[in-house]
């Protein structure tokens, strides 16, 4: 049985070929890799070593490849290929057996090479540099939207892109895990949440920090330190052959012992690389075995509607015996207190 893999996810196409395109696909046979794209990208595709570039407008491309390699099984990306598109493929090539590849490329992408790890580390360093710059703009009267805009301007100035729209929340807005910035103005006594990431040289970064404009209340201090403890417990447990669910459970049990498990509204973390959210995930039901070279966030949080929320997020790479934290920005309360606003 001759088989091949059909790659239609554009991030996976880039991972396999180095071509950034809005219209491309890859067919991988046992011995050859074909990159099929349109005229806008064809010249660039033809310069990629080890790749055979073909014009997508040639209607005979796919029939010729299938016939040439005598294919009778094609693995496709079920998460990427739309049902209507798959139906057309099946109708056009009725003798071919189609099989979901179950995110084979995503699983391969999860374990980063040393080059990828250097790029992610550089992206995270820039992310934290921008955070320090923006931190100086946190003055009474500034709005959430203005801080979000400042992050975007600084990111572009550094020849980078945003990994996602930054989450900037003041005061009671911090109780919303995915708050969208508003015209709310910062005032003395507000708690601040900044969740931000950049993409540098195609690789993402991610970090969340809480900032205090006043000494925290006893309740805020208690919750902050509990979230920090949950994060530290999870980080200590983060190592190869643990499952994503086991690491998530470590943090969740920390909250449960203190009666706050219901205030933890999301999973503990996610993989990161070419995309800010990718394989693996650290969630309650995750059975994914962690491996060296995987990069994940650890971001426990507790949220109390109408009052406040706390989330602390670091970026870590799993090593043969444990993990290494790529995030250097301090996170104990004394380092998160803004002296002048």
N, C-alpha and C positions, 0 to 999 in steps of 0.2 A: 504493500500500500504506500503510494507516494503521497506525502503530505506537505503542506506549507502553512505559514502563518500570515494572515492578513492584518496589518496594523493600520488602524484608522484614527486612533487618538493622536492629536497633533503634538502633544507633549511627548508621547512615546516615539513618534516619528522623529522629533528633534533629538531625543535621547539616543536613538539608534543610528542616526545619520548626520546630525549636526545641522540639519536644514530647518530654519524657522519658516513656516509657511502657513497660509490660511487655507490651502487646498492641496493636500498631498496624501499619499498612502504608500505603504511599504508591503511588498510581498517577499517573505523570506522562505526560500526553499532550503534543501539540505546543504547546498554548496554555493548558492548565490543570493544576493540581496538586491532587489529591484526597488527603485524609488520612482514613483509615478506622480508627476506634478504638472502644472500648466506652464505656459510660456513665460509667465512673470518670474518663475523661479528655476526654469529649466537650465539656463546657462550656469547658474550657481551650483545646481545639483550635479551637472556634468563634471564639475571640478572635484567632487568628493571622491577620494580614493576608496577602492574596494566596493564601490556602488555602481550599479548600472542604472542610469537615469533614462526615463522614458516619458514621452508626451502623453498626458492624460486625455488629450483631445483625439488621439488615435483610437478609434472605436475597436480596433482589432488587437489592442495591447493585451487585454485580459484573456480573450480566447486563445491568442497565440502562446501566452505564458502557460496557461493551463494545459494546452496541447503539448507544448515543448517538454514540460516536466511530467507529463502524464499524471496529473494530480487527480486523486479521488477523495482526498480529505483536506479541508481547509479549516484551520482554527481561526476564529474571529474574536474581536473584542466586544463581548456582550454589553459591557457598560458604555461603549462608545457608538457602536453601529445601531442606528435606529431600526425599529421593527420593519418599517416600510422599505428601507434600504436592503435589509436582509432578505425580505420577501422577493425583491427584484433580483438579487443575486441568485437566490434559489430557483427562481423562474427561468433565469437566463442560462443557468448551468445546473439542470435537473439531476445530472448523474453524480454531482459532487455531494459528499457528505459534509455538513457544516457542524462545527463543534466549538462551544464557548471555551476560550483559553483560560478562563477563571483568573484574570488579571496577572498572567504570567510575567509580563513586562514590568508591571508595578512592583511585583515581588522582587524582581531583579534590581530595579531602581532603588529599592529600600536600603540595600547594603551599598554604602557609598565607597568609592575609591579614595585613595589618599588625595588625589587632585580635587575631587568633589568636596572632601572635607575641608581642604584649604579654602575653597571658594565660599563654602557656607560660613566658615570662621571669619573670613574677611567681610562677608555680608553682615554678620552679627556685630562685628566691631564697628562698622559704619552705622548700623542701626543704633547702637548705644552712644556713638558720638553725636548723632543727630538728637537723640533723647537729651543729652547733656546741654546741647545748644538750645533746644526748645524749652527746657526747664527754666532757663533764665528769662523766658517771656511770660512766665506764670506770675502775673501781677493782678492786684485787685481791679476788677472791671473788664478784664479780658474775657472773651467768650470761648465756649467750646469750639465753635466753628473756626475762630481765628487761630486757635492752637492747632487744629487739624490742618488748616491751610498752611500754617508755618511749617509743619512736618513735611507736607507735600513739596513746598518750595525748597526746603533744605535738601530733600531727597533728590530733586531734579538738579539742583546746583552741584551735587556730588556725582552726577552722571549715573544715577541709579533710578529705579522705579519703585513705586509702592507695591508691596506684596498683597496688601488689602487696604481698604479704607480704614484709617486709624479710628479706634474707639477712644473718644475723649469724654469723660463724664465728671461732672462736678456735683458734690453734695449728694442729695437723694438719688440723683441719676445713676450713681454707682451701683444701685441695686438691680439694674438692668444689664445682664451679662453682655448683650450685643447692642448697647445703646448707640444711637446715631447722634452725632454732635448737633447741638442747637445753639440758639443765640443766648443761652443762659450765661450770665456773667459770674465770674469767680469772686467770692467774697471771703473775708477772713473767717476761719472756722470750717470752711469746706474741706471735705475729703476729695482727693483727685485720683481718678483711674486713667492711666494711659496705656493702651494696648496698641503696639505699632510694629511694623515690619517693613523691610525694604528688599528689593531684588537687585542684586549686583552680579554682573557677569552670569546672568540667568539663574542664579541660586538665591533662594529666599532666606529670610530670617524672621524672628518673632520674639517679642518680649512684652510682659505686662508688669508695670510697677504702680504702686500706690504712693501718693504723696500727701503729707499733712500740712495744712496751713496754720495749724495750731497744735498744741500738745493734744494727742488723742484723748477722747473720753475713756473712762475705765472699760466701758463696753467695747469701744473700738479697739482698744489695746488688747483686750482678751481675745476678740475674734481674729485680729490680725496675727497674733502670736500662734493661735490655733491653726490658721491656714498655713503659716510658715512651718509649723511643726509637721503638718500633714505632708507638705511638699518635701521637707527634709527626710521624713520617713520613707516616702516613695523613692526619692533619689538614692537613699542608702540601699534600697531593695532592687534597684534597677541594674540588671545584669543579664548576660546571655542565658537562654533556656528558660527564663521566666516567661509567662504569657502576659499579654497586654492586660488581661482581666485580673491577673494576680497583682500587678502593680497598681491598677486602679483601686483594687480592694484595700490595699494598704492605706491609702489616703482616706477612703470612705470609712474604714474602721476607726481611724483617728477621730473623725467627726462623730461617728456613732457613739463612741465612748463618752463624748461630751454633749450628746443629745441634739446635735445639729445636722444629722445626716440628710434630713429633708431639705435643708437649705443649699445643698450641693446639687446644682441643677444641670450639670453637663458632665461629659466624660473627663477623665484626668488629662488626656493629652492626645497628640497626633504626630504622625511622621511629617517630615519636612525635607524639601530638596528643591527640585525644579518647580514644584508647587508648594504653597504654604500649608496646604492640607493634602497629605498623601499617605500611602501605606508605610508603617502599620498604625493602627489606632489603639489607644490605651483606654478601653471602655469595659464596663462590667462583664459583657458577654464575649469579649475578645479572647479567642484561643490561639492567637498568633504567637508563635515562639520568637522571642527577641534574639537578635544575632549581632555580633560585632560589626560596627560600621553603620548601623542604623542610627538615624538622628531623630530625636523625639522631643516634644515639649512636655514639661510637667507643670500643669497649671490648675491646681485646686482653687476653689472659690466658694464663698458663702455669701448668700444674698438675702436681704431682709427688706421686702417691698415697703416703700415709704420712709425708710430709714437710711440704710447704706448697704454697700456690698464691698467685699474684699476679694481680690484675685491676685495671685503672684505667679508669674510664669517665667521659667528658665528654659534654655535650649541645651540639650545634652546629646553627646554621642556615646553609644554603647561600646565599651572596650572589651577585650577578652575576659577580664576579671570583674568588671563593674561598669562605671561610666565616667565621663569627663564633662564638666560643665563648661559650656562655651560662653556663658553669660557672666560678665564681671561686675555689672552694676550692683552696688550694695543694696541690701534689702532688709536690714534690721531697722527698727523704727527710728532710732536716732539719726540714721543716714537718710531717712525719707522725710525728715521734717524741714520744710522750707523756712529759712531764717527770716527772709524779707520778702514780702509780697506787696 
